[in-house]
């Protein structure tokens, strides 16, 4: 049964294979969750049900947003209709305070990270992340060693052509200007 009190709107993203769904209720209260395929859901019912929708390849959840990355041959209108229906029927039972196993490991890793990573994170939080999140994606620092930062794109950014060029150039420019002029970046 569709709950019409739950409103869902869609937004286009720069990635032609991703759609951002914004609900009027929380989806993830703290942090973010990326599911690269259906085997990655750790039993989260909302994610399981979204992966049943024809064409869904990847999910990225944060705050009141689910970004769906889809196959190139899917009927986008049908996908939007089906994902919206899943959200309107399942969010009533969804626990937005869910925590995944990898989130616990990431929190533990954050408490022991270097001051350099903290500084890079602060720069990205202030300059890059707001734009990526507005487009239904994000960026994660995987590692920093020998003046090389390894990053990973999430959500809509993970398969977006502009992530590999325009966004990466912006990250280079900003981190070299604000952190270290000889910093290098790897995508991991």
C-alpha positions as protocol buffer text, in pm:
chain_id: "A"
residue {
  index: 1
  type: UNK
  ca { x: 0 y: 0 z: 0 }
}
residue {
  index: 2
  type: UNK
  ca { x: 143 y: 335 z: -104 }
}
residue {
  index: 3
  type: UNK
  ca { x: 176 y: 591 z: 173 }
}
residue {
  index: 4
  type: UNK
  ca { x: 91 y: 925 z: 15 }
}
residue {
  index: 5
  type: UNK
  ca { x: 221 y: 1110 z: 323 }
}
residue {
  index: 6
  type: UNK
  ca { x: 568 y: 1013 z: 207 }
}
residue {
  index: 7
  type: UNK
  ca { x: 658 y: 1247 z: -75 }
}
residue {
  index: 8
  type: UNK
  ca { x: 940 y: 1164 z: -314 }
}
residue {
  index: 9
  type: UNK
  ca { x: 1076 y: 1393 z: -581 }
}
residue {
  index: 10
  type: UNK
  ca { x: 1346 y: 1324 z: -832 }
}
residue {
  index: 11
  type: UNK
  ca { x: 1639 y: 1532 z: -943 }
}
residue {
  index: 12
  type: UNK
  ca { x: 1864 y: 1482 z: -1240 }
}
residue {
  index: 13
  type: UNK
  ca { x: 2235 y: 1442 z: -1177 }
}
residue {
  index: 14
  type: UNK
  ca { x: 2530 y: 1519 z: -1407 }
}
residue {
  index: 15
  type: UNK
  ca { x: 2562 y: 1142 z: -1445 }
}
residue {
  index: 16
  type: UNK
  ca { x: 2322 y: 1028 z: -1717 }
}
residue {
  index: 17
  type: UNK
  ca { x: 2299 y: 688 z: -1544 }
}
residue {
  index: 18
  type: UNK
  ca { x: 2200 y: 819 z: -1199 }
}
residue {
  index: 19
  type: UNK
  ca { x: 1883 y: 967 z: -1052 }
}
residue {
  index: 20
  type: UNK
  ca { x: 1856 y: 1135 z: -714 }
}
residue {
  index: 21
  type: UNK
  ca { x: 1540 y: 1060 z: -513 }
}
residue {
  index: 22
  type: UNK
  ca { x: 1466 y: 1304 z: -231 }
}
residue {
  index: 23
  type: UNK
  ca { x: 1209 y: 1205 z: 35 }
}
residue {
  index: 24
  type: UNK
  ca { x: 1033 y: 1416 z: 295 }
}
residue {
  index: 25
  type: UNK
  ca { x: 1156 y: 1181 z: 567 }
}
residue {
  index: 26
  type: UNK
  ca { x: 1498 y: 1049 z: 673 }
}
residue {
  index: 27
  type: UNK
  ca { x: 1665 y: 763 z: 493 }
}
residue {
  index: 28
  type: UNK
  ca { x: 2000 y: 767 z: 677 }
}
residue {
  index: 29
  type: UNK
  ca { x: 2021 y: 968 z: 999 }
}
residue {
  index: 30
  type: UNK
  ca { x: 2398 y: 955 z: 1034 }
}
residue {
  index: 31
  type: UNK
  ca { x: 2667 y: 905 z: 774 }
}
residue {
  index: 32
  type: UNK
  ca { x: 2613 y: 751 z: 435 }
}
residue {
  index: 33
  type: UNK
  ca { x: 2576 y: 406 z: 283 }
}
residue {
  index: 34
  type: UNK
  ca { x: 2675 y: 288 z: -62 }
}
residue {
  index: 35
  type: UNK
  ca { x: 2563 y: -47 z: -196 }
}
residue {
  index: 36
  type: UNK
  ca { x: 2751 y: -152 z: -509 }
}
residue {
  index: 37
  type: UNK
  ca { x: 2516 y: -442 z: -581 }
}
residue {
  index: 38
  type: UNK
  ca { x: 2237 y: -650 z: -430 }
}
residue {
  index: 39
  type: UNK
  ca { x: 2476 y: -878 z: -240 }
}
residue {
  index: 40
  type: UNK
  ca { x: 2608 y: -574 z: -49 }
}
residue {
  index: 41
  type: UNK
  ca { x: 2288 y: -479 z: 142 }
}
residue {
  index: 42
  type: UNK
  ca { x: 2365 y: -663 z: 468 }
}
residue {
  index: 43
  type: UNK
  ca { x: 1994 y: -742 z: 497 }
}
residue {
  index: 44
  type: UNK
  ca { x: 1872 y: -382 z: 487 }
}
residue {
  index: 45
  type: UNK
  ca { x: 1515 y: -433 z: 363 }
}
residue {
  index: 46
  type: UNK
  ca { x: 1487 y: -96 z: 185 }
}
residue {
  index: 47
  type: UNK
  ca { x: 1804 y: -163 z: -16 }
}
residue {
  index: 48
  type: UNK
  ca { x: 1697 y: -522 z: -88 }
}
residue {
  index: 49
  type: UNK
  ca { x: 1364 y: -400 z: -224 }
}
residue {
  index: 50
  type: UNK
  ca { x: 1523 y: -125 z: -435 }
}
residue {
  index: 51
  type: UNK
  ca { x: 1759 y: -375 z: -599 }
}
residue {
  index: 52
  type: UNK
  ca { x: 1455 y: -574 z: -714 }
}
residue {
  index: 53
  type: UNK
  ca { x: 1360 y: -280 z: -939 }
}
residue {
  index: 54
  type: UNK
  ca { x: 1461 y: -355 z: -1297 }
}
residue {
  index: 55
  type: UNK
  ca { x: 1777 y: -170 z: -1398 }
}
residue {
  index: 56
  type: UNK
  ca { x: 1903 y: -69 z: -1051 }
}
residue {
  index: 57
  type: UNK
  ca { x: 2279 y: -123 z: -1034 }
}
residue {
  index: 58
  type: UNK
  ca { x: 2393 y: 76 z: -730 }
}
residue {
  index: 59
  type: UNK
  ca { x: 2246 y: 273 z: -437 }
}
residue {
  index: 60
  type: UNK
  ca { x: 2385 y: 560 z: -233 }
}
residue {
  index: 61
  type: UNK
  ca { x: 2192 y: 673 z: 76 }
}
residue {
  index: 62
  type: UNK
  ca { x: 2242 y: 978 z: 298 }
}
residue {
  index: 63
  type: UNK
  ca { x: 2015 y: 1212 z: 492 }
}
residue {
  index: 64
  type: UNK
  ca { x: 1682 y: 1202 z: 303 }
}
residue {
  index: 65
  type: UNK
  ca { x: 1833 y: 1100 z: -32 }
}
residue {
  index: 66
  type: UNK
  ca { x: 1871 y: 778 z: -229 }
}
residue {
  index: 67
  type: UNK
  ca { x: 2075 y: 804 z: -547 }
}
residue {
  index: 68
  type: UNK
  ca { x: 2008 y: 519 z: -787 }
}
residue {
  index: 69
  type: UNK
  ca { x: 2263 y: 432 z: -1054 }
}
residue {
  index: 70
  type: UNK
  ca { x: 2101 y: 230 z: -1331 }
}
residue {
  index: 71
  type: UNK
  ca { x: 2177 y: 38 z: -1648 }
}
residue {
  index: 72
  type: UNK
  ca { x: 2188 y: 229 z: -1974 }
}
residue {
  index: 73
  type: UNK
  ca { x: 1904 y: 32 z: -2134 }
}
residue {
  index: 74
  type: UNK
  ca { x: 1641 y: 87 z: -1864 }
}
residue {
  index: 75
  type: UNK
  ca { x: 1322 y: 286 z: -1922 }
}
residue {
  index: 76
  type: UNK
  ca { x: 1395 y: 584 z: -1693 }
}
residue {
  index: 77
  type: UNK
  ca { x: 1028 y: 676 z: -1649 }
}
residue {
  index: 78
  type: UNK
  ca { x: 942 y: 321 z: -1540 }
}
residue {
  index: 79
  type: UNK
  ca { x: 1247 y: 315 z: -1309 }
}
residue {
  index: 80
  type: UNK
  ca { x: 1142 y: 644 z: -1147 }
}
residue {
  index: 81
  type: UNK
  ca { x: 787 y: 514 z: -1101 }
}
residue {
  index: 82
  type: UNK
  ca { x: 906 y: 183 z: -950 }
}
residue {
  index: 83
  type: UNK
  ca { x: 1168 y: 335 z: -716 }
}
residue {
  index: 84
  type: UNK
  ca { x: 920 y: 598 z: -599 }
}
residue {
  index: 85
  type: UNK
  ca { x: 667 y: 325 z: -526 }
}
residue {
  index: 86
  type: UNK
  ca { x: 921 y: 124 z: -326 }
}
residue {
  index: 87
  type: UNK
  ca { x: 1016 y: 432 z: -124 }
}
residue {
  index: 88
  type: UNK
  ca { x: 654 y: 525 z: -57 }
}
residue {
  index: 89
  type: UNK
  ca { x: 567 y: 175 z: 62 }
}
residue {
  index: 90
  type: UNK
  ca { x: 885 y: 83 z: 251 }
}
residue {
  index: 91
  type: UNK
  ca { x: 995 y: 405 z: 425 }
}
residue {
  index: 92
  type: UNK
  ca { x: 713 y: 368 z: 678 }
}
residue {
  index: 93
  type: UNK
  ca { x: 890 y: 57 z: 813 }
}
residue {
  index: 94
  type: UNK
  ca { x: 1248 y: 171 z: 744 }
}
residue {
  index: 95
  type: UNK
  ca { x: 1486 y: 240 z: 1034 }
}
residue {
  index: 96
  type: UNK
  ca { x: 1688 y: 543 z: 926 }
}
residue {
  index: 97
  type: UNK
  ca { x: 1929 y: 492 z: 1216 }
}
residue {
  index: 98
  type: UNK
  ca { x: 2073 y: 176 z: 1057 }
}
residue {
  index: 99
  type: UNK
  ca { x: 2447 y: 116 z: 1078 }
}
residue {
  index: 100
  type: UNK
  ca { x: 2639 y: -111 z: 844 }
}
residue {
  index: 101
  type: UNK
  ca { x: 2939 y: -323 z: 942 }
}
residue {
  index: 102
  type: UNK
  ca { x: 3177 y: -119 z: 725 }
}
residue {
  index: 103
  type: UNK
  ca { x: 3057 y: 204 z: 891 }
}
residue {
  index: 104
  type: UNK
  ca { x: 3177 y: 76 z: 1228 }
}
residue {
  index: 105
  type: UNK
  ca { x: 3520 y: 1 z: 1079 }
}
residue {
  index: 106
  type: UNK
  ca { x: 3531 y: 344 z: 914 }
}
residue {
  index: 107
  type: UNK
  ca { x: 3448 y: 516 z: 1245 }
}
residue {
  index: 108
  type: UNK
  ca { x: 3727 y: 324 z: 1417 }
}
residue {
  index: 109
  type: UNK
  ca { x: 3965 y: 418 z: 1137 }
}
residue {
  index: 110
  type: UNK
  ca { x: 3867 y: 788 z: 1166 }
}
residue {
  index: 111
  type: UNK
  ca { x: 3966 y: 799 z: 1533 }
}
residue {
  index: 112
  type: UNK
  ca { x: 4320 y: 690 z: 1447 }
}
residue {
  index: 113
  type: UNK
  ca { x: 4374 y: 882 z: 1123 }
}
residue {
  index: 114
  type: UNK
  ca { x: 4659 y: 1124 z: 1071 }
}
residue {
  index: 115
  type: UNK
  ca { x: 4636 y: 1502 z: 1110 }
}
residue {
  index: 116
  type: UNK
  ca { x: 4705 y: 1529 z: 736 }
}
residue {
  index: 117
  type: UNK
  ca { x: 4394 y: 1326 z: 651 }
}
residue {
  index: 118
  type: UNK
  ca { x: 4193 y: 1537 z: 897 }
}
residue {
  index: 119
  type: UNK
  ca { x: 4311 y: 1851 z: 716 }
}
residue {
  index: 120
  type: UNK
  ca { x: 4232 y: 1705 z: 372 }
}
residue {
  index: 121
  type: UNK
  ca { x: 3886 y: 1597 z: 497 }
}
residue {
  index: 122
  type: UNK
  ca { x: 3818 y: 1949 z: 626 }
}
residue {
  index: 123
  type: UNK
  ca { x: 3915 y: 2101 z: 290 }
}
residue {
  index: 124
  type: UNK
  ca { x: 3695 y: 1854 z: 100 }
}
residue {
  index: 125
  type: UNK
  ca { x: 3404 y: 1910 z: 344 }
}
residue {
  index: 126
  type: UNK
  ca { x: 3424 y: 2282 z: 283 }
}
residue {
  index: 127
  type: UNK
  ca { x: 3488 y: 2291 z: -91 }
}
residue {
  index: 128
  type: UNK
  ca { x: 3409 y: 1972 z: -283 }
}
residue {
  index: 129
  type: UNK
  ca { x: 3160 y: 1759 z: -90 }
}
residue {
  index: 130
  type: UNK
  ca { x: 2866 y: 2004 z: -93 }
}
residue {
  index: 131
  type: UNK
  ca { x: 2860 y: 2001 z: -474 }
}
residue {
  index: 132
  type: UNK
  ca { x: 2903 y: 1625 z: -499 }
}
residue {
  index: 133
  type: UNK
  ca { x: 2630 y: 1563 z: -243 }
}
residue {
  index: 134
  type: UNK
  ca { x: 2397 y: 1803 z: -423 }
}
residue {
  index: 135
  type: UNK
  ca { x: 2448 y: 1585 z: -731 }
}
residue {
  index: 136
  type: UNK
  ca { x: 2372 y: 1263 z: -540 }
}
residue {
  index: 137
  type: UNK
  ca { x: 2728 y: 1149 z: -476 }
}
residue {
  index: 138
  type: UNK
  ca { x: 3026 y: 1190 z: -250 }
}
residue {
  index: 139
  type: UNK
  ca { x: 3395 y: 1123 z: -215 }
}
residue {
  index: 140
  type: UNK
  ca { x: 3584 y: 915 z: 38 }
}
residue {
  index: 141
  type: UNK
  ca { x: 3950 y: 931 z: 135 }
}
residue {
  index: 142
  type: UNK
  ca { x: 4081 y: 576 z: 118 }
}
residue {
  index: 143
  type: UNK
  ca { x: 4445 y: 645 z: 207 }
}
residue {
  index: 144
  type: UNK
  ca { x: 4716 y: 908 z: 233 }
}
residue {
  index: 145
  type: UNK
  ca { x: 5078 y: 807 z: 203 }
}
residue {
  index: 146
  type: UNK
  ca { x: 5393 y: 968 z: 62 }
}
residue {
  index: 147
  type: UNK
  ca { x: 5201 y: 1281 z: -41 }
}
residue {
  index: 148
  type: UNK
  ca { x: 4952 y: 1073 z: -244 }
}
residue {
  index: 149
  type: UNK
  ca { x: 4587 y: 1077 z: -147 }
}
residue {
  index: 150
  type: UNK
  ca { x: 4374 y: 788 z: -269 }
}
residue {
  index: 151
  type: UNK
  ca { x: 4008 y: 872 z: -316 }
}
residue {
  index: 152
  type: UNK
  ca { x: 3696 y: 679 z: -406 }
}
residue {
  index: 153
  type: UNK
  ca { x: 3387 y: 828 z: -567 }
}
residue {
  index: 154
  type: UNK
  ca { x: 3047 y: 724 z: -429 }
}
residue {
  index: 155
  type: UNK
  ca { x: 2689 y: 736 z: -550 }
}
residue {
  index: 156
  type: UNK
  ca { x: 2623 y: 920 z: -876 }
}
residue {
  index: 157
  type: UNK
  ca { x: 2988 y: 1023 z: -890 }
}
residue {
  index: 158
  type: UNK
  ca { x: 3110 y: 663 z: -910 }
}
residue {
  index: 159
  type: UNK
  ca { x: 3025 y: 617 z: -1276 }
}
residue {
  index: 160
  type: UNK
  ca { x: 2998 y: 978 z: -1389 }
}
residue {
  index: 161
  type: UNK
  ca { x: 3224 y: 1091 z: -1674 }
}
residue {
  index: 162
  type: UNK
  ca { x: 3261 y: 1440 z: -1523 }
}
residue {
  index: 163
  type: UNK
  ca { x: 3399 y: 1289 z: -1200 }
}
residue {
  index: 164
  type: UNK
  ca { x: 3703 y: 1164 z: -1382 }
}
residue {
  index: 165
  type: UNK
  ca { x: 3781 y: 1497 z: -1544 }
}
residue {
  index: 166
  type: UNK
  ca { x: 3619 y: 1816 z: -1414 }
}
residue {
  index: 167
  type: UNK
  ca { x: 3574 y: 1710 z: -1053 }
}
residue {
  index: 168
  type: UNK
  ca { x: 3915 y: 1546 z: -1033 }
}
residue {
  index: 169
  type: UNK
  ca { x: 4077 y: 1861 z: -1174 }
}
residue {
  index: 170
  type: UNK
  ca { x: 3897 y: 2071 z: -913 }
}
residue {
  index: 171
  type: UNK
  ca { x: 4011 y: 1838 z: -633 }
}
residue {
  index: 172
  type: UNK
  ca { x: 4371 y: 1859 z: -759 }
}
residue {
  index: 173
  type: UNK
  ca { x: 4361 y: 2238 z: -779 }
}
residue {
  index: 174
  type: UNK
  ca { x: 4202 y: 2292 z: -440 }
}
residue {
  index: 175
  type: UNK
  ca { x: 4414 y: 2041 z: -247 }
}
residue {
  index: 176
  type: UNK
  ca { x: 4736 y: 2163 z: -413 }
}
residue {
  index: 177
  type: UNK
  ca { x: 4648 y: 2523 z: -330 }
}
residue {
  index: 178
  type: UNK
  ca { x: 4527 y: 2461 z: 26 }
}
residue {
  index: 179
  type: UNK
  ca { x: 4721 y: 2153 z: 140 }
}
residue {
  index: 180
  type: UNK
  ca { x: 5041 y: 2083 z: -56 }
}
residue {
  index: 181
  type: UNK
  ca { x: 5153 y: 2205 z: -402 }
}
residue {
  index: 182
  type: UNK
  ca { x: 5296 y: 1866 z: -503 }
}
residue {
  index: 183
  type: UNK
  ca { x: 5011 y: 1646 z: -382 }
}
residue {
  index: 184
  type: UNK
  ca { x: 4911 y: 1363 z: -613 }
}
residue {
  index: 185
  type: UNK
  ca { x: 4573 y: 1188 z: -629 }
}
residue {
  index: 186
  type: UNK
  ca { x: 4490 y: 828 z: -714 }
}
residue {
  index: 187
  type: UNK
  ca { x: 4144 y: 686 z: -765 }
}
residue {
  index: 188
  type: UNK
  ca { x: 4107 y: 363 z: -573 }
}
